[in-house]
Amino acid sequence: MLREVARFHGMSLALKEEDRETFQREILSNVRETFFVPENEEWYRSYYQAAIKTTVATVKKRKKP
């Protein structure tokens, strides 16, 4: 599955570089973001704040001898 997702992603990047007009028409007008949308902004904000706190706490613990 990951290989196929990577192929799709690679093909879309190649299309973007080789034929920007088709990319604009076919990809940008038909593919929609489903996760990073304004309705989810507050959830992601909270998630990343918690992730930062956890990371900082982990780094602080590891610094101590």
Buried (B, 14 or more C-beta within 10 A) or exposed (E): EEEEEEEEEEEBEEBBEEEEEEBEEEEEEEEEEEEEEEEEEEEEEEEEEEEEEEEEEEEEEEEEE
